[in-house]
């Protein structure tokens, strides 16, 4: 795409730098946003596991209790299917 009235060379350089800077800034912002988002979700997961009273409460699983239940279920299965 050719511009109708290109800028003089010194201005061209300046404009190019501006666009480059802008692109880099966008990249940086995106990167930090991504980081924040990831950190945030990790933090939430920790909270859920700890069982703070938050609105993710229905996701909360007491892992130890859950594993006990699984073990018991497996033993029960072994007992019932043994011939």
Secondary structure by P-SEA (a helix, b strand, c coil): ccccccccaaaaaaaaaaaaaaaaaaaaaaaaaaaaaaaaaaaaaaaaaacccccccccccaaaaaaaaaaaaaaaaaaaacc
